[in-house]
Amino acid sequence: MSDTTTETTTAQTTEAPPGPATPPLRRGRGRRSWLAGTFAGEMLAEFFGTFVLIAFGCGSVAVAVVGLPGSGRQSVAFGPANWLIIAWGWGLGVVFGVYVCSGISGGHINPAVTLAFALRRKFPWRKLPGYWLAQLVGAFAAAAVVYAVYVAAINAFNQTNHFADRPQSLPTFSIFATFPAQYFNGSWVGPFVDQIVGTAMLLAVIAALLDRRNSAPAANLTPYIVGLVVVVIGLSFGTNAGYAINPARDLGPRILAWIAGWGHQAFPGQGQYFTNYWWIPIAGPLIGAVVGIVAYDLFAGRALGHVQED
């Protein structure tokens, strides 16, 4: 640096008004959290991951059902395009739900996934009840947040569409929980099979994505691809029964809907063309998860060598 530059810099420095001294940066002591490596930490992670999933998922349904129509931001009806909002909302909810907890708990965020991993991937059975509880509570808490954010839009929608009370409003109930399509005519067989097939597809692909002997994705891309699987399940099977494919995803928000006044639509799950539906989005995905991971091990895993169970 030249002498002229040095003098100019010195003058500028001396002419500047004095300010408060900047405290030196302190390095953290790096103490290990008492939750690190504990089952309690894993449960909290599953709670939070499931919370993120349901907040984005149910939130996207709320946007499609009551948000856009009542906000003045939708000049014409979207029609089938609303389904794209829902499908991508749930898919991206899975992506970010898995990302926030996978390094701690494995990112199950779905009791069906936990059951399949316990059955075929040596996940400890003793942890299964705790994971299921954390996932259910996380789903309920997220549904409560979505309800708090959209309660004004829900009430406005019901008033505009002349629903006397919430138990009559199936569209707003759909923000939280699932129900079968009208073409099943009240039969539980079609929706039950749908939930088995959809969840089986989900678990089969998850098993492939985690199998290092197969074409498992690198660079931590697995959550994105799992999210795309959920998107395509919604686009290909979703209209049959709302593609819950996750017992916590349906049961947690269903409990919230029951508490918030949707009554018999939530429990026992009764509407104009369905009855006693509440158990189908629970039992169907649990069975489907077992079918899916066993199918992968049978048709692909064995061809790759020993069945991967780690």
DAGI-V368057 format. One record per residue. RES is the residue in one small letter. SS is DSSP state (helix for helix, strand for strand, loop for the rest). NEAR is the number of other ideal C-beta (glycine too) atoms within 10 Angstrom. D_LAST is the distance of its C-alpha to the last C-alpha in Angstrom with 2 decimals. Layout:
{{RES:SS:NEAR:D_LAST} {RES:SS:NEAR:D_LAST}}
//
This chain:
{{m:loop:6:61.34} {s:loop:7:65.13} {d:helix:7:67.52} {t:helix:8:68.28} {t:helix:9:64.63} {t:helix:10:64.31} {e:helix:10:67.39} {t:helix:11:66.25} {t:helix:11:62.85} {t:helix:10:64.53} {a:helix:10:66.98} {q:helix:9:64.33} {t:helix:8:62.39} {t:helix:7:65.48} {e:helix:7:66.66} {a:loop:8:63.40} {p:loop:4:63.64} {p:loop:5:61.76} {g:loop:6:58.56} {p:loop:5:56.36} {a:loop:6:54.57} {t:loop:6:50.91} {p:loop:6:48.90} {p:loop:6:46.64} {l:loop:5:42.95} {r:loop:6:41.01} {r:loop:6:37.63} {g:loop:5:35.20} {r:loop:5:34.49} {g:loop:5:30.74} {r:loop:7:30.26} {r:loop:7:26.77} {s:loop:8:26.65} {w:loop:9:26.30} {l:loop:14:23.70} {a:loop:9:21.37} {g:loop:10:18.14} {t:loop:12:19.39} {f:helix:14:18.44} {a:helix:11:21.79} {g:helix:16:20.89} {e:helix:20:17.81} {m:helix:21:20.19} {l:helix:17:22.81} {a:helix:24:20.56} {e:helix:32:19.63} {f:helix:23:23.36} {f:helix:20:24.40} {g:helix:28:22.05} {t:helix:33:23.21} {f:helix:25:26.71} {v:helix:22:26.68} {l:helix:32:25.49} {i:helix:32:28.21} {a:helix:22:30.87} {f:helix:21:30.69} {g:helix:27:30.18} {c:helix:30:32.95} {g:helix:20:34.99} {s:helix:24:35.01} {v:helix:24:36.23} {a:helix:24:38.88} {v:helix:21:40.06} {a:helix:22:40.47} {v:helix:23:42.11} {v:helix:25:44.33} {g:helix:21:43.93} {l:helix:18:45.33} {p:helix:20:47.94} {g:helix:18:49.37} {s:helix:11:49.14} {g:loop:7:51.72} {r:loop:9:49.19} {q:loop:14:49.02} {s:loop:6:52.37} {v:loop:5:51.39} {a:loop:9:48.80} {f:loop:13:45.53} {g:loop:7:45.04} {p:loop:7:41.85} {a:helix:9:40.96} {n:helix:18:40.03} {w:helix:15:37.01} {l:helix:15:35.81} {i:helix:17:36.06} {i:helix:24:33.92} {a:helix:20:31.30} {w:helix:18:30.90} {g:helix:21:31.10} {w:helix:27:28.13} {g:helix:23:26.15} {l:helix:19:26.86} {g:helix:25:26.28} {v:helix:29:22.65} {v:helix:21:22.46} {f:helix:16:23.92} {g:helix:30:22.34} {v:helix:25:18.84} {y:helix:17:20.23} {v:helix:19:21.78} {c:helix:26:18.78} {s:helix:18:15.47} {g:helix:11:15.63} {i:helix:19:16.08} {s:helix:25:14.43} {g:loop:21:12.14} {g:loop:23:15.23} {h:loop:30:14.92} {i:loop:34:18.76} {n:loop:32:18.83} {p:helix:27:18.58} {a:helix:30:17.71} {v:helix:28:14.52} {t:helix:28:13.65} {l:helix:24:14.57} {a:helix:29:12.59} {f:helix:24:9.26} {a:helix:16:10.47} {l:helix:16:11.49} {r:helix:21:8.80} {r:loop:17:5.43} {k:loop:11:6.11} {f:loop:19:8.12} {p:loop:11:11.06} {w:helix:11:13.98} {r:helix:9:16.43} {k:helix:18:15.68} {l:helix:17:16.26} {p:helix:10:20.08} {g:helix:16:20.24} {y:helix:30:18.25} {w:helix:18:20.49} {l:helix:15:23.54} {a:helix:28:22.86} {q:helix:32:22.33} {l:helix:20:25.49} {v:helix:17:27.58} {g:helix:28:26.56} {a:helix:33:27.60} {f:helix:20:30.83} {a:helix:18:31.70} {a:helix:28:31.28} {a:helix:28:33.40} {a:helix:19:36.00} {v:helix:15:36.18} {v:helix:24:36.63} {y:helix:19:39.30} {a:helix:10:41.09} {v:helix:14:41.16} {y:helix:23:42.37} {v:helix:12:44.50} {a:helix:11:47.71} {a:helix:20:46.64} {i:helix:24:45.64} {n:helix:16:49.01} {a:helix:15:50.88} {f:helix:21:49.16} {n:helix:18:50.04} {q:helix:11:53.60} {t:helix:11:54.07} {n:loop:13:52.79} {h:loop:8:54.81} {f:loop:17:52.07} {a:loop:9:53.86} {d:loop:10:50.75} {r:helix:19:47.00} {p:helix:16:46.32} {q:helix:17:48.26} {s:loop:23:46.29} {l:helix:16:43.35} {p:helix:16:42.86} {t:helix:25:42.29} {f:helix:26:40.06} {s:loop:19:37.83} {i:loop:28:37.07} {f:loop:28:34.87} {a:loop:28:33.75} {t:loop:24:33.70} {f:loop:23:36.11} {p:loop:26:36.71} {a:loop:16:39.00} {q:helix:11:42.59} {y:helix:10:42.42} {f:helix:17:40.39} {n:loop:10:43.59} {g:loop:13:41.96} {s:loop:12:39.68} {w:helix:18:36.17} {v:helix:9:34.88} {g:helix:16:34.68} {p:helix:23:32.89} {f:helix:21:30.48} {v:helix:15:29.58} {d:helix:25:29.38} {q:helix:32:26.79} {i:helix:22:24.66} {v:helix:18:24.97} {g:helix:26:24.47} {t:helix:31:21.30} {a:helix:25:19.95} {m:helix:20:20.71} {l:helix:28:19.01} {l:helix:29:15.64} {a:helix:23:15.89} {v:helix:19:16.57} {i:helix:23:13.93} {a:helix:23:11.29} {a:helix:17:13.29} {l:helix:17:13.62} {l:helix:18:9.98} {d:loop:17:9.52} {r:loop:9:10.56} {r:loop:12:12.16} {n:loop:15:14.36} {s:loop:9:16.75} {a:loop:13:14.55} {p:loop:14:17.15} {a:loop:7:17.81} {a:loop:6:19.83} {n:loop:10:18.03} {l:loop:11:19.51} {t:helix:19:16.75} {p:helix:19:18.54} {y:helix:17:21.76} {i:helix:15:20.59} {v:helix:25:19.06} {g:helix:22:22.49} {l:helix:16:24.23} {v:helix:20:22.45} {v:helix:26:23.94} {v:helix:21:27.25} {v:helix:16:27.45} {i:helix:21:26.62} {g:helix:22:29.48} {l:helix:16:31.74} {s:helix:13:31.13} {f:helix:18:30.64} {g:helix:23:31.64} {t:helix:15:35.23} {n:helix:19:34.55} {a:helix:27:33.20} {g:loop:23:32.34} {y:loop:26:28.65} {a:loop:28:27.27} {i:loop:34:23.81} {n:loop:32:22.80} {p:helix:27:24.33} {a:helix:31:24.71} {r:helix:34:26.31} {d:helix:28:29.03} {l:helix:22:29.49} {g:helix:27:29.78} {p:helix:29:32.42} {r:helix:27:34.04} {i:helix:20:34.72} {l:helix:24:36.21} {a:helix:23:38.35} {w:helix:19:39.62} {i:helix:13:40.60} {a:helix:20:42.23} {g:helix:12:44.48} {w:helix:23:43.08} {g:helix:15:43.52} {h:helix:12:43.12} {q:helix:28:41.30} {a:loop:25:38.37} {f:loop:16:38.76} {p:loop:11:39.10} {g:loop:24:38.56} {q:loop:17:41.99} {g:loop:17:43.89} {q:loop:10:46.64} {y:loop:15:44.54} {f:loop:22:41.54} {t:loop:13:41.18} {n:loop:12:38.57} {y:loop:25:35.90} {w:loop:21:33.87} {w:loop:14:31.27} {i:helix:26:30.42} {p:helix:30:28.31} {i:helix:19:26.29} {a:helix:13:25.89} {g:helix:27:25.68} {p:helix:31:22.62} {l:helix:19:20.71} {i:helix:17:21.56} {g:helix:26:20.98} {a:helix:30:17.42} {v:helix:19:16.61} {v:helix:18:18.76} {g:helix:27:17.21} {i:helix:25:13.54} {v:helix:19:14.81} {a:helix:16:17.27} {y:helix:25:14.91} {d:helix:19:12.95} {l:helix:11:16.44} {f:helix:10:18.41} {a:helix:16:16.26} {g:helix:22:12.88} {r:helix:11:14.85} {a:helix:9:17.32} {l:helix:13:14.91} {g:loop:8:13.98} {h:loop:8:11.29} {v:loop:15:9.33} {q:loop:18:5.95} {e:loop:12:3.78} {d:loop:6:0.00}}
//
